Amino acid sequence: MGLSTFIGGVHPYEGKELSADKPIQVIQPRGELVFPVSQHIGAPAKPIVEKGDAVLAGQKIAEAGGFVSAPVICSVSGTVKAIEPRLTAGGSMVPSIVVENDGEYRTVPGFGEKRDYETLSKQEIRDIVREAGIVGLGGAGFPTSVKLTPKDDGAIDYVIVNGAECEPYLTSDYRVMMEQPEKVIGGLKVILRLFEKAKGVIAVEENKPEAIKKLTELVKDEPRISVCPLKTKYPQGGERFLIYAVTGGRQINSSMLPADAGCIVDNVDTVVSVYNAVCESTPLIRRIITVTGDAVKEPRNFEVRLGTCYEELLEAAGGFKEQPEKILSGGPMMGQALFSLKIPVMKTSSALTCFVKDPVAASEETPCIRCGRCVEVCPGHVVPQMMMAAAERHDLALFEKLNGMECCECGCCTYICPAHRPLTQAFKEMRKAVTAERKKKA
């Protein structure tokens, strides 16, 4: 029997050898920390502190702005310096709470206390996860408490831990699986308590054999948990494709949630964060981040407090060995290009990737040669060539008719295109435009 996978996808250079064997190193921030109130899908959080207030690590400084929202928790002790717009990785200015770190890291009462999840009710677990500010740490940042509250608990028969980490160069999830496998399994057990009929599956790409071996050994006596090796292929870690691979063919589209296919999917570090919150009374105040790329002196994996400046991450990795042409927040396939490192680490931050040369800038766009490669690799089974024609005319109706909203913006079409056309970028803008148009009509 072959390894589990999906139809389509590409095989970009992995680049993981730069940091895969580098253990997670804890670094503490200096100076001020910046906490944007919008670090998740859904309504922004609402600040509940004011300038001049003293705050503690583990203290809620912004409350959820609605059901689909998440609170923001302070990661240090200090004083609120300002509440003002600050630059984020997406390039926009976002209202943020700025805290002057006093370097003492004093915590709220009860922080870090052990707790037995088996004595908690389902609602208590969900409330703890919500109050801990946990969101999906592998992608867009969907509030985890919402994900763990489907319409029908009994309809969920798979809880999938996403350990694929298919994005090139990133190794933070791998290091978590290698260094904290007990927490990965512990967090999965907590989630399984919410869904009695479900089995837990930890899905890991085959290019991480040591992680597969370690996790398999640890779950050998767990009747409800198994490890599913996946074929190494991008974007294997995409939610839709992971569900298809693990379940043997279940499919969801852009209008569905994983729960509609009987699945709950959470990233490795999200599951560890659930364990930390429920079993160790520790809210989400830190991220594991990979700093990598051929322009970085000492690629590393770091545990950093939320709000830390990216400049400090680069400094901890030895700085640049050569001035980069391209700097990304995230990896080369789905990362966002940065023009400044004066931005904060947020819940959705995963990596800082720096390249000496920018292959995209060096490539000249030419007309489409109708080779069909984009269609072959598209995991969403749409026709990028025709969608691009609609995008060039800004024809929203045609874009929708061509199932353009099923594009997951993975970048496979752009990666494979011999004409170097900016397909993914165009689709991203069209999807935004269609969404805005729908909101206007509603």
Backbone torsions as a table, in degrees:
resi	resn	phi	psi	omega
1	MET	NA	131.8	-178.0
2	GLY	-77.4	170.2	178.4
3	LEU	-69.5	149.5	179.2
4	SER	-68.1	138.4	177.8
5	THR	-163.4	-168.5	-179.0
6	PHE	-128.8	177.2	-179.5
7	ILE	-94.2	130.4	-178.6
8	GLY	103.3	-163.6	178.0
9	GLY	94.6	171.4	-176.8
10	VAL	-136.0	172.8	-179.3
11	HIS	-127.0	73.6	178.4
12	PRO	-70.1	162.3	175.7
13	TYR	-57.8	130.9	-171.6
14	GLU	-77.5	-44.1	177.5
15	GLY	66.2	8.9	-175.0
16	LYS	-74.6	-18.5	-177.6
17	GLU	-64.4	-18.5	-179.7
18	LEU	-64.5	-33.5	-173.7
19	SER	-134.0	-2.6	-173.9
20	ALA	-59.4	-33.8	-176.6
21	ASP	-96.7	9.7	-179.8
22	LYS	-94.8	111.7	-179.6
23	PRO	-58.7	154.3	178.5
24	ILE	-64.5	127.7	-179.2
25	GLN	-113.0	127.7	179.9
26	VAL	-82.2	127.8	174.8
27	ILE	-123.8	140.3	-179.5
28	GLN	-101.2	142.3	-177.0
29	PRO	-77.9	162.9	175.4
30	ARG	-122.2	156.2	174.1
31	GLY	63.5	-144.8	-173.9
32	GLU	-83.5	152.8	174.1
33	LEU	-119.8	145.3	-174.7
34	VAL	-117.8	126.3	-177.5
35	PHE	-119.7	92.2	174.8
36	PRO	-59.7	144.1	-178.1
37	VAL	-82.9	-8.4	177.3
38	SER	-118.8	94.8	180.0
39	GLN	-124.8	29.1	-173.1
40	HIS	-161.5	164.4	170.3
41	ILE	-69.9	141.3	177.7
42	GLY	108.9	-166.7	-176.0
43	ALA	-67.4	138.9	176.7
44	PRO	-60.9	154.0	174.8
45	ALA	-74.2	158.2	-178.8
46	LYS	-110.0	122.8	-179.6
47	PRO	-57.5	137.9	177.1
48	ILE	-122.3	15.6	173.3
49	VAL	-122.7	166.0	179.4
50	GLU	-128.8	162.7	176.9
51	LYS	-54.6	131.8	179.7
52	GLY	97.1	-14.0	179.9
53	ASP	-68.9	141.1	171.7
54	ALA	-83.2	138.2	-178.8
55	VAL	-131.5	159.3	179.8
56	LEU	-120.8	156.6	174.0
57	ALA	-64.2	132.4	-178.1
58	GLY	92.8	-0.5	-179.8
59	GLN	-88.5	137.1	176.0
60	LYS	-73.9	124.8	-179.5
61	ILE	-112.6	-10.9	174.0
62	ALA	-147.9	131.9	-177.3
63	GLU	-94.5	157.3	-180.0
64	ALA	-57.4	139.0	-177.2
65	GLY	-91.1	9.5	-178.8
66	GLY	166.8	-174.0	179.9
67	PHE	-64.2	-48.1	176.8
68	VAL	-91.4	82.8	-178.8
69	SER	-166.6	177.4	179.9
70	ALA	-153.3	141.2	177.1
71	PRO	-70.3	162.5	175.6
72	VAL	-111.0	129.9	-177.2
73	ILE	-110.6	134.3	179.3
74	CYS	-70.7	138.9	-176.5
75	SER	-99.6	-6.4	-179.6
76	VAL	-139.0	170.9	170.6
77	SER	-99.8	149.8	-178.1
78	GLY	162.9	-148.7	-176.2
79	THR	-129.1	137.6	175.6
80	VAL	-67.8	116.9	-175.0
81	LYS	-89.7	-34.9	-178.1
82	ALA	-167.2	159.6	167.9
83	ILE	-127.5	105.8	-170.4
84	GLU	-157.0	163.3	178.0
85	PRO	-66.7	135.9	175.8
86	ARG	-134.4	152.0	-178.9
87	LEU	-69.7	138.2	176.6
88	THR	-121.6	174.9	-176.6
89	ALA	-59.4	-29.3	-179.8
90	GLY	-72.5	-5.6	178.3
91	GLY	92.1	-2.2	-178.6
92	SER	-105.0	157.7	175.8
93	MET	-88.5	122.9	-175.6
94	VAL	-120.2	134.5	175.8
95	PRO	-52.0	130.1	-172.2
96	SER	-140.2	151.2	174.3
97	ILE	-99.1	120.2	-177.2
98	VAL	-102.0	124.0	-177.3
99	VAL	-118.3	129.4	174.8
100	GLU	-83.0	115.9	-176.9
101	ASN	-73.4	126.9	178.3
102	ASP	-89.2	-2.2	176.8
103	GLY	75.5	5.0	-177.0
104	GLU	-97.7	-22.5	176.9
105	TYR	54.3	41.3	175.0
106	ARG	-70.6	143.2	-173.1
107	THR	-116.8	164.4	176.7
108	VAL	-69.9	156.1	177.8
109	PRO	-57.9	138.1	178.1
110	GLY	87.4	-8.8	-179.1
111	PHE	-59.2	127.0	176.2
112	GLY	86.2	0.9	-179.4
113	GLU	-70.6	138.8	179.4
114	LYS	-71.1	146.9	-178.2
115	ARG	-146.2	139.0	-179.6
116	ASP	-91.7	109.4	-176.0
117	TYR	-64.1	-23.8	-178.1
118	GLU	-70.8	-13.5	177.4
119	THR	-92.9	-2.8	-175.9
120	LEU	-97.9	147.2	174.7
121	SER	-78.6	167.1	177.4
122	LYS	-58.2	-44.3	-178.0
123	GLN	-65.8	-37.6	178.3
124	GLU	-63.5	-40.5	178.0
125	ILE	-63.2	-45.9	-179.4
126	ARG	-64.2	-39.0	178.6
127	ASP	-64.8	-40.2	179.0
128	ILE	-63.5	-44.7	179.9
129	VAL	-62.1	-41.6	-179.8
130	ARG	-65.3	-48.9	-177.4
131	GLU	-67.4	-21.6	178.6
132	ALA	-78.4	-6.6	177.2
133	GLY	74.2	23.6	-175.2
134	ILE	-78.8	131.1	173.7
135	VAL	-130.4	170.3	178.3
136	GLY	-60.8	122.3	-176.5
137	LEU	-95.6	7.3	-178.3
138	GLY	-107.9	-3.0	-175.7
139	GLY	-160.9	-112.4	-170.3
140	ALA	-84.5	-11.6	177.1
141	GLY	86.2	45.0	177.4
142	PHE	-73.2	130.7	-177.5
143	PRO	-54.6	123.7	-172.9
144	THR	-67.3	-34.8	179.7
145	SER	-62.3	-34.1	177.6
146	VAL	-68.8	-42.8	179.1
147	LYS	-61.3	-35.0	-178.2
148	LEU	-85.9	9.0	179.9
149	THR	-125.5	65.2	178.2
150	PRO	-73.2	171.5	-178.9
151	LYS	-62.3	-37.6	-174.7
152	ASP	-136.1	106.5	178.9
153	ASP	-56.8	-36.2	-176.1
154	GLY	-69.6	-16.0	-179.5
155	ALA	-84.1	-7.7	-179.0
156	ILE	-89.1	118.8	178.3
157	ASP	-119.6	-0.4	173.9
158	TYR	-134.8	130.1	165.7
159	VAL	-115.0	111.2	-173.8
160	ILE	-104.7	123.9	174.1
161	VAL	-93.1	117.8	-175.9
162	ASN	-83.6	97.4	176.5
163	GLY	-110.5	20.9	-177.1
164	ALA	-64.2	-47.2	-176.3
165	GLU	44.1	61.8	-175.8
166	CYS	-81.2	-17.9	179.8
167	GLU	-61.7	125.8	179.3
168	PRO	-55.0	149.6	175.0
169	TYR	76.0	-26.6	-176.7
170	LEU	-76.2	135.1	179.9
171	THR	-136.6	9.7	-177.1
172	SER	-64.3	-44.1	179.1
173	ASP	-65.0	-37.7	177.9
174	TYR	-60.8	-45.1	-179.7
175	ARG	-65.6	-35.2	176.5
176	VAL	-63.1	-43.7	179.4
177	MET	-65.7	-33.3	180.0
178	MET	-77.6	-37.0	-172.7
179	GLU	-99.8	-24.1	-178.0
180	GLN	-131.9	45.0	-176.3
181	PRO	-63.1	-31.7	179.3
182	GLU	-64.0	-35.5	178.1
183	LYS	-72.4	-35.0	175.9
184	VAL	-59.8	-48.9	-179.0
185	ILE	-68.9	-39.2	178.6
186	GLY	-62.5	-43.1	178.0
187	GLY	-64.4	-37.7	177.8
188	LEU	-64.7	-39.9	178.0
189	LYS	-62.2	-39.3	177.4
190	VAL	-60.2	-46.7	-179.2
191	ILE	-66.3	-39.9	179.2
192	LEU	-62.2	-25.4	177.4
193	ARG	-63.7	-25.3	179.2
194	LEU	-79.3	-20.7	-173.5
195	PHE	-132.1	90.2	-172.6
196	GLU	-61.6	-29.0	-175.7
197	LYS	-89.8	-3.9	-172.9
198	ALA	-89.5	152.5	169.0
199	LYS	-109.9	147.8	-179.4
200	GLY	-96.5	135.5	179.0
201	VAL	-129.1	124.2	174.8
202	ILE	-98.5	111.5	-174.2
203	ALA	-99.5	122.5	-174.8
204	VAL	-135.2	134.2	177.7
205	GLU	-67.0	149.7	-174.6
206	GLU	-65.3	-13.8	178.7
207	ASN	-79.0	7.4	176.5
208	LYS	-123.7	58.6	-174.2
209	PRO	-60.5	-35.2	-179.5
210	GLU	-66.7	-37.7	178.0
211	ALA	-67.8	-42.0	178.2
212	ILE	-60.3	-45.0	-179.0
213	LYS	-62.4	-46.6	-176.6
214	LYS	-65.0	-46.9	-178.7
215	LEU	-67.0	-39.8	179.3
216	THR	-60.8	-41.2	179.1
217	GLU	-64.6	-40.5	-176.6
218	LEU	-72.6	-23.5	-177.7
219	VAL	-104.4	8.8	-175.0
220	LYS	-60.5	-27.1	179.7
221	ASP	-105.6	14.5	178.7
222	GLU	-101.7	104.7	-174.3
223	PRO	-64.0	-23.8	-176.6
224	ARG	-100.3	0.8	-175.7
225	ILE	-125.4	136.4	175.6
226	SER	-138.6	166.0	176.5
227	VAL	-111.3	130.6	-178.6
228	CYS	-113.7	106.6	175.5
229	PRO	-70.1	135.8	-179.0
230	LEU	-114.0	152.8	173.9
231	LYS	-67.3	140.0	179.2
232	THR	-77.5	108.1	-178.1
233	LYS	-162.7	138.9	179.0
234	TYR	-91.2	136.8	0.3
235	PRO	-101.2	72.5	-177.9
236	GLN	-56.0	-29.5	-178.5
237	GLY	-82.5	-3.5	176.1
238	GLY	-62.3	138.6	-172.9
239	GLU	-53.2	-47.3	-177.9
240	ARG	-61.8	-41.8	-173.7
241	PHE	-77.7	-30.8	176.5
242	LEU	-66.7	-44.1	178.6
243	ILE	-61.2	-45.3	179.5
244	TYR	-58.3	-45.0	-176.4
245	ALA	-69.5	-45.5	-174.1
246	VAL	-73.0	-38.9	-174.9
247	THR	-89.1	-7.0	-179.7
248	GLY	82.1	25.8	171.6
249	GLY	131.6	-1.3	177.3
250	ARG	-65.8	142.2	-175.8
251	GLN	-129.7	144.8	171.6
252	ILE	-129.7	158.3	176.1
253	ASN	-120.4	-173.4	-172.8
254	SER	-65.7	-20.0	-179.7
255	SER	-93.8	2.7	-177.5
256	MET	-114.5	159.0	171.5
257	LEU	-105.9	156.6	176.0
258	PRO	-52.7	-32.9	179.3
259	ALA	-61.0	-26.8	177.7
260	ASP	-67.3	-19.6	176.3
261	ALA	-105.9	16.0	178.0
262	GLY	75.9	23.4	-174.5
263	CYS	-126.5	147.0	166.3
264	ILE	-118.8	128.7	-178.6
265	VAL	-122.5	125.3	177.8
266	ASP	-135.2	140.5	176.7
267	ASN	-64.8	154.5	-179.7
268	VAL	-50.9	-51.0	-175.8
269	ASP	-71.8	-27.2	174.4
270	THR	-63.6	-42.7	-180.0
271	VAL	-65.0	-39.9	175.8
272	VAL	-63.4	-38.5	178.7
273	SER	-65.3	-35.5	175.0
274	VAL	-63.0	-44.3	177.4
275	TYR	-59.9	-47.8	-178.9
276	ASN	-58.0	-42.7	-176.9
277	ALA	-71.1	-47.9	-173.6
278	VAL	-78.5	-42.3	-173.3
279	CYS	-96.4	-18.8	-177.0
280	GLU	-129.6	14.6	175.3
281	SER	49.0	41.3	-178.5
282	THR	-122.8	110.2	179.6
283	PRO	-70.2	175.6	-178.8
284	LEU	-75.5	102.4	178.5
285	ILE	-128.6	5.0	-178.1
286	ARG	-142.4	161.9	176.6
287	ARG	-135.9	150.3	170.5
288	ILE	-98.5	124.6	-173.6
289	ILE	-129.6	137.5	173.8
290	THR	-93.9	129.6	171.7
291	VAL	-112.3	116.2	-167.9
292	THR	-152.6	-175.0	-178.4
293	GLY	111.2	158.9	-175.1
294	ASP	-72.4	-6.9	178.1
295	ALA	-93.9	-7.0	-176.6
296	VAL	-94.2	134.0	-177.7
297	LYS	-62.3	-50.8	-174.9
298	GLU	-132.2	81.6	178.6
299	PRO	-52.9	137.2	-173.3
300	ARG	-148.9	166.6	168.8
301	ASN	-113.9	128.6	-175.9
302	PHE	-122.1	146.2	165.0
303	GLU	-99.4	118.7	-175.8
304	VAL	-128.7	152.3	177.4
305	ARG	-78.4	140.4	176.7
306	LEU	-56.7	141.9	-179.1
307	GLY	98.0	-12.8	-179.9
308	THR	-65.8	144.0	179.9
309	CYS	-76.9	139.3	178.4
310	TYR	-57.1	-31.3	179.4
311	GLU	-58.5	-35.6	-179.8
312	GLU	-70.8	-31.4	176.2
313	LEU	-64.5	-46.9	-179.4
314	LEU	-62.6	-41.3	179.8
315	GLU	-61.9	-40.6	179.6
316	ALA	-66.4	-23.4	178.2
317	ALA	-94.0	14.4	175.9
318	GLY	89.4	0.2	-178.7
319	GLY	78.6	-165.4	179.7
320	PHE	-86.1	137.9	170.4
321	LYS	-89.8	-19.4	175.0
322	GLU	-152.8	142.0	-177.0
323	GLN	-62.1	124.4	-176.7
324	PRO	-81.6	149.9	172.2
325	GLU	-87.3	-25.9	-177.5
326	LYS	-136.3	131.8	176.2
327	ILE	-126.1	130.7	-176.3
328	LEU	-124.8	142.9	164.5
329	SER	-92.4	110.6	-171.4
330	GLY	107.1	-161.5	-178.6
331	GLY	-101.2	-179.0	-174.2
332	PRO	-71.0	-20.3	-178.3
333	MET	-88.3	-43.6	-175.3
334	MET	-123.2	5.9	-179.3
335	GLY	-72.0	164.4	179.4
336	GLN	-106.5	129.6	179.5
337	ALA	-66.6	137.8	-178.4
338	LEU	-110.2	143.7	172.6
339	PHE	-111.3	-1.1	177.6
340	SER	-152.6	145.9	174.7
341	LEU	-98.4	4.8	177.3
342	LYS	-85.7	59.6	179.4
343	ILE	-132.6	155.2	-176.6
344	PRO	-90.6	152.3	168.8
345	VAL	-69.7	126.6	179.3
346	MET	-116.0	177.9	-180.0
347	LYS	-59.7	-32.1	-176.6
348	THR	-92.1	2.5	177.8
349	SER	-71.8	138.0	-179.7
350	SER	-127.6	-30.0	-175.4
351	ALA	-163.0	159.9	168.1
352	LEU	-122.2	112.4	-174.1
353	THR	-118.3	125.1	-173.2
354	CYS	-125.4	126.2	-178.0
355	PHE	-117.0	137.7	178.0
356	VAL	-62.5	-43.1	179.9
357	LYS	-116.1	146.2	176.9
358	ASP	-104.9	99.5	-176.9
359	PRO	-63.3	-28.0	-179.7
360	VAL	-68.3	-45.0	-179.4
361	ALA	-64.9	-28.9	-178.4
362	ALA	-81.1	-10.4	-176.6
363	SER	-95.5	131.6	179.1
364	GLU	-95.9	127.7	179.6
365	GLU	-70.5	136.4	177.2
366	THR	-128.3	166.7	-178.8
367	PRO	-62.1	152.1	177.0
368	CYS	-59.3	133.9	179.4
369	ILE	-102.8	8.0	175.5
370	ARG	55.8	43.0	-178.9
371	CYS	-80.3	-22.2	177.4
372	GLY	83.1	4.3	-179.0
373	ARG	-63.5	-35.9	-179.3
374	CYS	-62.6	-35.7	179.3
375	VAL	-69.1	-40.4	-177.8
376	GLU	-62.7	-38.3	-174.3
377	VAL	-93.0	-12.7	-175.1
378	CYS	-65.4	115.5	-179.8
379	PRO	-72.9	-16.9	179.7
380	GLY	-89.1	-3.6	176.4
381	HIS	58.4	41.2	171.7
382	VAL	-107.9	-178.5	-176.7
383	VAL	-115.7	90.7	-175.8
384	PRO	-55.3	-36.2	-178.2
385	GLN	-59.2	-45.6	-179.7
386	MET	-73.5	-35.7	177.9
387	MET	-63.6	-35.9	179.2
388	MET	-66.4	-36.6	177.7
389	ALA	-62.8	-39.7	177.5
390	ALA	-67.7	-39.5	-179.6
391	ALA	-64.4	-39.7	-178.9
392	GLU	-64.5	-27.8	178.3
393	ARG	-97.3	0.2	-175.8
394	HIS	51.7	42.2	179.9
395	ASP	-91.1	91.3	-175.5
396	LEU	-64.4	-39.9	-178.9
397	ALA	-62.7	-44.2	179.6
398	LEU	-67.8	-38.9	178.8
399	PHE	-58.9	-43.8	177.6
400	GLU	-66.2	-41.0	-179.3
401	LYS	-62.0	-30.8	179.7
402	LEU	-85.2	11.9	-178.9
403	ASN	63.2	33.7	-179.3
404	GLY	-61.3	-26.0	180.0
405	MET	-73.3	-8.7	175.6
406	GLU	-83.7	-6.5	175.9
407	CYS	-64.4	132.1	179.7
408	CYS	-100.2	6.5	176.5
409	GLU	59.7	35.1	-177.2
410	CYS	-75.5	-24.5	178.1
411	GLY	92.4	3.1	-178.9
412	CYS	-59.8	-41.7	-177.5
413	CYS	-65.1	-43.5	179.2
414	THR	-64.0	-41.0	-179.0
415	TYR	-60.8	-40.7	-172.4
416	ILE	-89.5	-13.9	-172.3
417	CYS	-67.9	117.5	179.8
418	PRO	-71.7	-14.4	179.5
419	ALA	-92.3	0.3	178.0
420	HIS	55.6	40.3	179.6
421	ARG	-81.2	139.7	-179.0
422	PRO	-79.8	63.7	-173.9
423	LEU	-63.0	-53.4	-175.7
424	THR	-60.0	-41.8	-179.9
425	GLN	-60.8	-41.6	179.6
426	ALA	-65.6	-40.8	-179.2
427	PHE	-68.3	-35.1	178.9
428	LYS	-61.6	-44.7	179.5
429	GLU	-67.2	-39.0	179.3
430	MET	-66.4	-40.4	178.7
431	ARG	-63.3	-38.7	175.9
432	LYS	-62.8	-43.8	-178.4
433	ALA	-64.9	-41.4	179.0
434	VAL	-64.6	-43.3	179.4
435	THR	-62.0	-42.7	178.8
436	ALA	-63.7	-40.0	179.6
437	GLU	-65.6	-41.2	178.1
438	ARG	-62.8	-41.7	179.3
439	LYS	-63.4	-39.7	-179.1
440	LYS	-62.9	-43.3	-179.8
441	LYS	-68.2	-35.3	-179.4
442	ALA	-69.7	NA	NA
